[in-house]
């Protein structure tokens, strides 16, 4: 078990190194940059799914540093909203498709009285999460939500008021799936819900990092 844990930690380190170096798709990078310009100009009618998929294939990072997220939440809890907003904006310059970062920016803007900017981040959160859900229910492999990294799974589930109690990985018809057993926190009985996520993109990223 200890060896497996060490190997998994090594894999994560290699994966982070690969993501830091970026992918080698100039088209994805160009398309991502174009959509990002539109979005920052206030056009929230862009194709958010394409934005996420292009980010995953581009030279850009798609997930915020977990330690940075913890720091931002601590600033919110300490009611240091101005400082949280400065740092969140700095992080969004590097990682724009992380819905959790936008949530932090939304809260910081609301508490700072910046209603218009808060609404902007709220629209982006909705666009990102809706592009994961699409018209799917995530009740089977054939109906699975497509994510570009594991962080998207947990963010999507938290916004859906789901608490993960069990996770497993499965393979079917050449695809990889995360099966998340959850407790529905919006239900009075806390009913159990199983959600399926297609994790082909993060799985391939891990394989690339390991040279497989």
Backbone as JSON, one array per atom type, in Angstrom:
{
  "sequence": "XXXXXXXXXXXXXXXXXXXXXXXXXXXXXXXXXXXXXXXXXXXXXXXXXXXXXXXXXXXXXXXXXXXXXXXXXXXXXXXXXXXXXXXXXXXXXXXXXXXXXXXXXXXXXXXXXXXXXXXXXXXXXXXXXXXXXXXXXXXXXXXXXXXXXXXXXXXXXXXXXXXXXXXXXXXXXXXXXXXXXXXXXXXXXXXXXXXXXXXXXXXXXXXXXXXX",
  "N": [[0.83, -1.21, 0.0], [1.95, 1.23, 0.79], [3.92, 1.55, -1.16], [2.33, 1.77, -3.42], [1.07, 4.19, -2.83], [3.25, 5.95, -2.88], [4.0, 5.72, -5.57], [1.72, 6.74, -6.79], [1.79, 9.39, -5.85], [4.13, 10.21, -7.1], [3.29, 10.07, -9.72], [1.4, 12.12, -9.77], [3.04, 14.33, -9.36], [4.56, 14.25, -11.71], [2.53, 14.63, -13.54], [1.69, 17.23, -12.9], [3.98, 18.6, -13.63], [3.96, 18.18, -16.36], [1.61, 19.54, -17.09], [2.34, 22.09, -16.33], [4.27, 22.68, -18.24], [2.7, 22.74, -20.43], [0.5, 21.95, -23.24], [0.92, 20.99, -26.71], [-0.68, 22.17, -28.72], [-1.19, 24.44, -30.99], [-3.52, 25.45, -32.25], [-5.59, 24.95, -30.4], [-4.67, 26.55, -28.33], [-4.77, 29.1, -29.55], [-7.53, 29.3, -30.11], [-8.54, 29.19, -27.52], [-7.45, 31.51, -26.39], [-8.71, 33.46, -27.97], [-11.45, 33.1, -27.28], [-11.24, 33.68, -24.59], [-10.57, 36.38, -24.63], [-12.97, 37.44, -25.63], [-14.65, 36.77, -23.53], [-13.56, 38.16, -21.32], [-14.1, 40.65, -22.21], [-16.68, 40.85, -21.64], [-18.53, 39.28, -22.96], [-20.52, 36.8, -22.36], [-21.68, 34.82, -23.77], [-20.26, 32.89, -24.99], [-18.98, 29.66, -26.15], [-18.77, 27.62, -23.64], [-18.04, 24.98, -23.17], [-16.28, 24.41, -25.28], [-14.36, 26.27, -24.57], [-13.32, 25.13, -22.18], [-12.39, 22.63, -23.1], [-10.53, 23.41, -25.02], [-8.75, 24.75, -23.37], [-7.73, 22.6, -21.93], [-6.22, 21.36, -23.88], [-4.35, 23.19, -24.49], [-1.56, 25.49, -23.9], [-2.09, 26.52, -21.48], [-2.86, 26.64, -17.92], [-5.42, 24.81, -16.21], [-6.46, 24.44, -13.76], [-6.58, 25.7, -10.49], [-4.01, 26.14, -8.0], [-4.21, 23.99, -5.25], [-3.33, 24.78, -2.68], [-3.38, 27.52, -2.94], [-6.08, 27.96, -3.23], [-6.97, 27.21, -0.67], [-5.76, 29.24, 0.83], [-7.11, 31.47, -0.17], [-9.75, 30.95, 0.68], [-9.33, 31.11, 3.41], [-8.8, 33.81, 3.66], [-11.29, 34.85, 2.96], [-12.8, 33.83, 5.1], [-11.66, 35.24, 7.15], [-12.64, 37.64, 6.6], [-11.19, 39.34, 4.97], [-11.7, 40.74, 2.45], [-10.89, 42.49, 0.38], [-8.2, 41.84, 0.04], [-8.48, 39.15, -0.63], [-9.77, 39.43, -3.06], [-7.86, 40.71, -4.65], [-5.87, 38.72, -4.79], [-7.36, 36.62, -5.9], [-7.98, 37.66, -8.42], [-5.41, 37.8, -9.46], [-4.81, 35.08, -9.62], [-6.74, 34.28, -11.44], [-5.76, 35.36, -13.74], [-3.93, 33.53, -14.48], [-5.24, 31.08, -14.4], [-8.24, 30.49, -15.76], [-10.47, 28.91, -16.1], [-11.37, 27.66, -13.84], [-13.97, 27.0, -11.86], [-14.22, 27.26, -9.11], [-12.43, 29.24, -8.37], [-13.69, 31.43, -9.52], [-15.96, 31.49, -7.97], [-14.94, 32.27, -5.5], [-14.04, 34.8, -6.23], [-16.51, 35.92, -6.83], [-17.8, 36.0, -4.27], [-15.99, 37.66, -2.88], [-16.22, 40.01, -4.37], [-18.95, 40.62, -4.02], [-19.04, 41.07, -1.25], [-17.45, 43.26, -1.18], [-18.94, 45.14, -2.36], [-19.05, 45.24, -5.11], [-21.17, 44.77, -7.23], [-21.72, 44.41, -10.01], [-19.41, 43.17, -11.03], [-19.49, 40.88, -9.51], [-21.76, 39.64, -10.54], [-20.82, 39.07, -13.07], [-18.89, 37.08, -12.56], [-20.59, 35.19, -11.5], [-22.07, 34.52, -13.75], [-20.1, 33.3, -15.27], [-19.46, 31.08, -13.71], [-21.88, 29.7, -13.9], [-21.88, 29.21, -16.67], [-19.6, 27.54, -16.98], [-20.23, 25.31, -15.32], [-22.67, 24.48, -16.42], [-21.75, 23.69, -18.9], [-20.49, 21.37, -18.29], [-22.53, 19.75, -17.35], [-24.37, 19.82, -19.48], [-26.87, 18.29, -21.39], [-27.09, 16.12, -19.84], [-27.41, 13.48, -17.31], [-25.68, 12.01, -15.84], [-25.95, 9.37, -14.92], [-25.01, 6.97, -15.78], [-22.38, 5.2, -17.62], [-22.75, 5.79, -20.34], [-24.03, 8.17, -20.15], [-22.41, 9.94, -18.98], [-20.83, 12.76, -17.33], [-18.54, 14.93, -18.9], [-15.28, 15.75, -18.03], [-12.4, 17.91, -17.64], [-10.45, 17.73, -15.77], [-9.85, 16.21, -12.55], [-10.49, 17.9, -10.47], [-12.61, 19.39, -11.47], [-14.71, 17.58, -11.23], [-15.2, 17.37, -8.43], [-15.76, 20.04, -7.82], [-18.04, 20.49, -9.38], [-19.8, 18.66, -8.17], [-19.94, 19.68, -5.55], [-21.19, 22.17, -5.99], [-23.56, 21.13, -6.77], [-24.57, 20.32, -4.46], [-23.72, 17.87, -3.44], [-22.2, 15.38, -1.49], [-19.3, 13.59, -1.55], [-18.98, 10.16, -0.91], [-17.83, 7.83, -1.66], [-15.49, 6.66, -4.08], [-14.68, 5.34, -7.27], [-12.87, 3.84, -10.0], [-13.52, 3.04, -13.38], [-13.43, 1.11, -16.45], [-14.68, 1.15, -19.72], [-15.56, 0.13, -22.91], [-13.24, 1.27, -24.02], [-13.05, 3.7, -22.72], [-12.49, 5.84, -19.83], [-13.82, 6.06, -16.55], [-14.9, 7.88, -13.71], [-16.57, 6.86, -10.88], [-18.73, 8.21, -8.73], [-20.01, 7.93, -5.63], [-22.46, 9.53, -3.84], [-23.79, 11.65, -1.21], [-26.82, 13.22, -1.18], [-27.05, 16.38, -0.23], [-29.04, 18.21, -0.34], [-31.31, 16.89, 0.03], [-33.78, 15.87, 2.36], [-33.56, 13.38, 3.48], [-31.03, 12.71, 2.84], [-30.39, 11.21, 0.55], [-28.83, 8.6, -1.38], [-26.77, 9.08, -4.2], [-25.44, 8.18, -7.33], [-22.94, 9.28, -9.41], [-21.62, 9.54, -12.67], [-18.55, 10.18, -14.31], [-16.85, 11.02, -17.23], [-13.52, 10.55, -17.64], [-11.54, 10.67, -19.55], [-9.84, 12.69, -20.57], [-8.24, 13.76, -18.31], [-7.1, 11.27, -17.64], [-5.61, 10.59, -19.92], [-3.81, 12.7, -19.83], [-2.38, 12.03, -17.55], [-1.24, 9.63, -18.4], [0.39, 10.63, -20.44], [2.14, 12.1, -18.89], [3.45, 10.09, -17.57], [4.69, 8.9, -19.63], [3.45, 6.91, -21.13]],
  "CA": [[0.0, 0.0, 0.0], [2.82, 2.4, 0.86], [4.56, 1.68, -2.46], [1.31, 2.3, -4.35], [0.87, 5.62, -2.52], [4.42, 6.67, -3.37], [3.93, 5.75, -7.03], [0.65, 7.67, -7.16], [2.29, 10.74, -5.6], [5.07, 10.51, -8.16], [2.51, 10.3, -10.93], [0.8, 13.45, -9.66], [4.12, 15.3, -9.56], [4.87, 14.26, -13.13], [1.39, 15.23, -14.23], [1.74, 18.69, -12.69], [5.08, 19.1, -14.44], [3.5, 18.17, -17.76], [0.64, 20.62, -17.25], [3.06, 23.35, -16.22], [4.94, 22.9, -19.5], [1.65, 23.02, -21.4], [0.35, 21.05, -24.36], [1.53, 21.52, -27.93], [-1.7, 22.4, -29.74], [-1.3, 25.88, -31.27], [-4.9, 25.81, -32.57], [-6.34, 25.0, -29.15], [-4.2, 27.73, -27.61], [-5.31, 30.29, -30.23], [-8.98, 29.33, -29.9], [-8.76, 29.5, -26.11], [-7.12, 32.92, -26.19], [-9.76, 34.25, -28.6], [-12.65, 33.02, -26.44], [-10.95, 34.35, -23.33], [-10.67, 37.81, -24.91], [-14.39, 37.75, -25.71], [-15.22, 36.63, -22.19], [-13.08, 39.27, -20.49], [-14.75, 41.87, -22.72], [-18.05, 40.84, -21.15], [-19.4, 38.42, -23.77], [-20.66, 35.51, -21.66], [-22.43, 33.91, -24.64], [-19.3, 32.02, -25.66], [-19.13, 28.22, -25.97], [-17.96, 27.3, -22.46], [-17.47, 23.64, -23.31], [-15.11, 24.57, -26.14], [-13.36, 26.99, -23.77], [-12.7, 24.17, -21.28], [-11.66, 21.6, -23.87], [-9.35, 24.06, -25.62], [-7.8, 24.99, -22.29], [-7.09, 21.32, -21.6], [-5.29, 20.99, -24.95], [-3.49, 24.35, -24.75], [-0.4, 25.67, -23.02], [-2.54, 27.17, -20.25], [-3.3, 25.84, -16.79], [-6.89, 24.75, -16.13], [-6.84, 24.2, -12.36], [-5.83, 26.5, -9.53], [-3.21, 25.45, -6.99], [-5.04, 23.72, -4.06], [-2.88, 25.59, -1.54], [-3.84, 28.88, -3.19], [-7.51, 27.94, -2.93], [-7.09, 27.21, 0.79], [-5.4, 30.57, 1.29], [-8.2, 32.39, -0.53], [-10.88, 30.69, 1.58], [-8.98, 31.62, 4.74], [-8.96, 35.27, 3.59], [-12.73, 35.1, 3.03], [-13.26, 33.54, 6.47], [-11.15, 36.31, 8.01], [-13.29, 38.86, 6.08], [-10.21, 40.19, 4.27], [-12.26, 40.62, 1.11], [-10.07, 43.21, -0.6], [-7.01, 41.04, -0.2], [-8.92, 37.95, -1.34], [-10.1, 39.83, -4.42], [-6.59, 40.96, -5.35], [-5.22, 37.43, -5.06], [-8.2, 35.84, -6.82], [-7.77, 38.22, -9.76], [-4.08, 37.38, -9.9], [-4.89, 33.67, -9.97], [-7.57, 34.15, -12.65], [-4.93, 35.7, -14.89], [-3.2, 32.3, -14.84], [-6.2, 29.97, -14.52], [-9.54, 31.15, -15.88], [-11.61, 27.98, -16.24], [-11.62, 27.01, -12.55], [-15.2, 27.6, -11.32], [-14.06, 27.57, -7.69], [-11.79, 30.56, -8.31], [-14.72, 32.44, -9.83], [-16.85, 31.56, -6.81], [-14.25, 33.09, -4.5], [-14.09, 36.18, -6.74], [-17.9, 36.36, -6.68], [-18.03, 36.33, -2.87], [-15.17, 38.81, -2.53], [-16.8, 41.19, -5.01], [-20.22, 40.91, -3.36], [-18.76, 41.64, 0.07], [-16.79, 44.55, -1.38], [-19.89, 46.05, -2.97], [-18.89, 45.28, -6.57], [-22.26, 43.89, -7.68], [-21.61, 44.1, -11.43], [-18.35, 42.18, -11.2], [-19.97, 39.64, -8.9], [-22.68, 39.05, -11.51], [-19.97, 38.55, -14.15], [-18.32, 35.8, -12.11], [-21.72, 34.27, -11.36], [-22.4, 34.05, -15.11], [-19.04, 32.38, -15.71], [-19.66, 29.83, -12.96], [-23.01, 29.03, -14.53], [-21.45, 28.73, -17.98], [-18.67, 26.43, -16.81], [-20.92, 24.14, -14.76], [-23.66, 24.04, -17.41], [-21.05, 23.02, -19.99], [-20.19, 20.01, -17.81], [-23.78, 19.0, -17.27], [-25.03, 19.79, -20.79], [-28.23, 17.72, -21.24], [-26.86, 14.79, -19.27], [-27.78, 13.27, -15.91], [-24.57, 11.36, -15.17], [-26.43, 8.17, -14.22], [-24.38, 5.77, -16.34], [-21.22, 5.51, -18.46], [-23.22, 6.4, -21.58], [-24.63, 9.46, -19.83], [-21.45, 10.53, -18.05], [-20.37, 14.14, -17.48], [-17.16, 14.99, -19.38], [-14.48, 16.74, -17.29], [-11.02, 18.05, -18.13], [-9.58, 17.35, -14.66], [-10.6, 15.66, -11.42], [-10.98, 19.03, -9.68], [-13.92, 19.76, -11.99], [-15.7, 16.65, -10.68], [-15.54, 17.73, -7.05], [-16.38, 21.36, -7.85], [-19.39, 20.29, -9.92], [-20.61, 17.98, -7.15], [-20.18, 20.6, -4.43], [-22.2, 23.12, -6.41], [-24.81, 20.38, -6.88], [-24.88, 19.95, -3.07], [-23.44, 16.45, -3.28], [-21.02, 15.06, -0.69], [-18.76, 12.31, -2.02], [-18.74, 9.18, 0.15], [-17.05, 6.73, -2.22], [-15.07, 6.9, -5.46], [-14.01, 4.21, -7.92], [-12.54, 4.05, -11.41], [-13.91, 1.9, -14.23], [-13.12, 1.18, -17.88], [-15.73, 0.55, -20.54], [-15.5, 0.46, -24.34], [-12.09, 2.12, -24.29], [-13.13, 4.98, -22.01], [-12.26, 5.8, -18.39], [-14.9, 6.73, -15.82], [-14.92, 7.98, -12.25], [-17.91, 6.62, -10.35], [-18.78, 8.9, -7.45], [-21.2, 7.7, -4.8], [-22.62, 10.78, -3.1], [-24.95, 11.91, -0.37], [-27.5, 14.43, -1.62], [-27.21, 17.23, 0.95], [-30.25, 19.01, -0.49], [-32.43, 16.0, 0.36], [-33.99, 15.73, 3.8], [-33.13, 12.04, 3.88], [-29.65, 12.49, 2.45], [-30.43, 10.05, -0.33], [-27.58, 8.26, -2.07], [-26.79, 9.32, -5.64], [-24.21, 7.78, -8.0], [-22.67, 10.12, -10.57], [-20.56, 9.04, -13.55], [-17.78, 11.19, -15.01], [-15.89, 10.57, -18.24], [-12.23, 11.15, -17.27], [-10.57, 10.37, -20.61], [-8.86, 13.77, -20.71], [-7.21, 13.69, -17.25], [-6.41, 9.98, -17.7], [-4.6, 10.71, -20.98], [-2.78, 13.62, -19.33], [-1.56, 11.25, -16.63], [-0.45, 8.7, -19.23], [1.43, 11.42, -21.11], [3.13, 12.47, -17.87], [4.2, 8.88, -17.24], [5.32, 8.41, -20.84], [2.8, 5.67, -21.59]],
  "C": [[0.86, 1.26, 0.0], [3.49, 2.64, -0.49], [3.59, 2.27, -3.47], [1.1, 3.78, -4.12], [2.02, 6.46, -3.05], [4.4, 6.81, -4.89], [2.86, 6.73, -7.5], [1.1, 9.11, -6.96], [3.28, 11.16, -6.68], [4.35, 10.82, -9.45], [1.9, 11.7, -10.92], [1.84, 14.53, -9.9], [4.46, 15.41, -11.04], [3.76, 14.9, -13.94], [1.42, 16.75, -14.1], [2.86, 19.31, -13.52], [4.68, 19.19, -15.91], [2.56, 19.33, -18.01], [1.32, 21.98, -17.18], [3.75, 23.7, -17.53], [3.94, 23.21, -20.61], [1.63, 22.0, -22.51], [0.88, 21.73, -25.62], [0.51, 21.66, -29.05], [-1.86, 23.9, -29.97], [-2.74, 26.31, -31.56], [-5.74, 25.93, -31.31], [-5.96, 26.24, -28.35], [-4.79, 29.01, -28.21], [-6.82, 30.42, -30.01], [-9.33, 29.7, -28.47], [-8.52, 30.99, -25.86], [-8.19, 33.84, -26.79], [-11.03, 34.27, -27.76], [-12.45, 33.76, -25.13], [-11.04, 35.87, -23.49], [-12.13, 38.25, -24.95], [-15.02, 37.76, -24.32], [-14.82, 37.8, -21.3], [-13.66, 40.6, -20.94], [-16.22, 41.92, -22.32], [-19.02, 39.98, -21.92], [-19.47, 37.04, -23.12], [-21.48, 34.51, -22.49], [-21.51, 32.95, -25.39], [-19.64, 30.55, -25.41], [-18.2, 27.79, -24.82], [-17.35, 25.9, -22.52], [-16.21, 23.69, -24.17], [-13.99, 25.28, -25.39], [-12.6, 26.02, -22.88], [-11.85, 23.16, -22.03], [-10.41, 22.19, -24.53], [-8.3, 24.36, -24.57], [-7.01, 23.72, -21.98], [-6.05, 20.92, -22.64], [-4.27, 22.1, -25.24], [-2.3, 24.39, -23.8], [-0.81, 26.23, -21.66], [-2.94, 26.17, -19.16], [-4.81, 25.91, -16.68], [-7.38, 24.56, -14.7], [-5.97, 25.02, -11.44], [-5.06, 25.61, -8.55], [-4.07, 25.24, -5.75], [-4.63, 24.55, -2.85], [-3.34, 27.03, -1.69], [-5.33, 29.0, -2.88], [-7.74, 27.99, -1.42], [-6.8, 28.59, 1.36], [-6.53, 31.57, 1.01], [-9.41, 32.19, 0.37], [-10.58, 31.22, 2.99], [-9.13, 33.14, 4.77], [-10.45, 35.64, 3.63], [-13.24, 34.91, 4.45], [-12.82, 34.63, 7.45], [-11.72, 37.68, 7.6], [-12.3, 39.86, 5.49], [-10.55, 40.17, 2.78], [-11.43, 41.33, 0.05], [-8.82, 42.42, -0.97], [-7.36, 39.77, -0.99], [-9.19, 38.27, -2.8], [-8.84, 40.07, -5.25], [-5.94, 39.63, -5.74], [-6.03, 36.58, -6.03], [-8.04, 36.34, -8.25], [-6.41, 37.85, -10.33], [-4.1, 35.93, -10.37], [-5.69, 33.47, -11.26], [-6.81, 34.57, -13.9], [-4.17, 34.47, -15.38], [-4.14, 31.15, -15.13], [-7.61, 30.56, -14.58], [-10.72, 30.19, -15.89], [-11.89, 27.19, -14.96], [-12.82, 27.69, -11.89], [-15.05, 27.98, -9.85], [-13.38, 28.93, -7.5], [-12.81, 31.67, -8.57], [-15.71, 32.58, -8.67], [-16.23, 32.45, -5.73], [-14.27, 34.56, -4.92], [-15.49, 36.75, -6.61], [-18.17, 36.82, -5.25], [-17.26, 37.6, -2.47], [-15.73, 40.1, -3.13], [-18.11, 41.6, -4.35], [-19.97, 41.61, -2.02], [-18.08, 43.0, -0.02], [-17.7, 45.56, -2.06], [-19.79, 46.16, -4.48], [-19.92, 44.34, -7.21], [-22.11, 43.48, -9.14], [-20.56, 43.04, -11.69], [-18.75, 40.84, -10.61], [-20.9, 38.91, -9.86], [-21.91, 38.44, -12.68], [-19.41, 37.19, -13.77], [-19.42, 34.75, -11.93], [-22.09, 33.69, -12.72], [-21.36, 33.06, -15.61], [-19.17, 31.04, -15.0], [-20.79, 29.03, -13.6], [-22.63, 28.44, -15.88], [-20.55, 27.52, -17.89], [-19.39, 25.16, -16.33], [-21.96, 23.59, -15.73], [-22.98, 23.29, -18.55], [-20.58, 21.63, -19.59], [-21.45, 19.17, -17.83], [-24.41, 18.79, -18.65], [-26.47, 19.3, -20.61], [-28.15, 16.32, -20.63], [-27.3, 14.73, -17.81], [-26.69, 12.54, -15.12], [-24.93, 10.08, -14.44], [-25.82, 6.87, -14.73], [-23.17, 6.19, -17.17], [-21.65, 6.24, -19.74], [-23.78, 7.8, -21.39], [-23.69, 10.29, -18.94], [-21.12, 11.98, -18.38], [-18.9, 14.11, -17.93], [-16.41, 16.1, -18.65], [-13.06, 16.78, -17.86], [-10.0, 17.79, -17.03], [-10.46, 16.89, -13.49], [-11.19, 16.77, -10.55], [-12.37, 19.46, -10.15], [-15.02, 18.86, -11.43], [-16.17, 17.12, -9.3], [-16.2, 19.11, -6.97], [-17.82, 21.25, -8.32], [-20.3, 19.66, -8.88], [-20.91, 18.88, -5.97], [-21.25, 21.62, -4.79], [-23.56, 22.45, -6.57], [-25.27, 19.88, -5.51], [-24.77, 18.44, -2.84], [-22.15, 16.26, -2.47], [-20.53, 13.67, -1.07], [-18.47, 11.4, -0.83], [-17.87, 8.02, -0.34], [-16.71, 7.04, -3.67], [-14.39, 5.66, -6.01], [-13.81, 4.53, -9.39], [-12.94, 2.82, -12.21], [-13.52, 2.17, -15.68], [-14.25, 0.51, -18.64], [-15.6, 1.06, -21.97], [-14.39, 1.45, -24.66], [-12.09, 3.47, -23.61], [-12.93, 4.77, -20.51], [-13.34, 6.61, -17.67], [-14.6, 6.75, -14.32], [-16.37, 7.78, -11.82], [-17.94, 7.17, -8.93], [-20.1, 8.62, -6.74], [-21.3, 8.89, -3.84], [-23.84, 10.77, -2.2], [-25.55, 13.24, -0.81], [-27.83, 15.3, -0.41], [-28.44, 18.13, 0.85], [-31.5, 18.19, -0.17], [-32.56, 15.86, 1.87], [-33.5, 14.39, 4.31], [-31.67, 11.77, 3.55], [-29.5, 11.29, 1.53], [-29.1, 9.85, -1.04], [-27.75, 8.43, -3.57], [-25.44, 8.87, -6.2], [-24.06, 8.58, -9.28], [-21.48, 9.57, -11.35], [-19.89, 10.2, -14.29], [-16.84, 10.53, -16.01], [-14.57, 11.31, -17.96], [-11.15, 10.8, -18.29], [-9.47, 11.42, -20.69], [-7.82, 13.76, -19.58], [-6.45, 12.37, -17.24], [-5.31, 10.02, -18.76], [-3.47, 11.63, -20.55], [-1.82, 12.9, -18.39], [-0.66, 10.27, -17.38], [0.7, 9.43, -19.92], [2.54, 11.77, -20.13], [4.03, 11.29, -17.52], [4.9, 8.29, -18.45], [4.74, 7.13, -21.37], [2.04, 5.91, -22.88]]
}
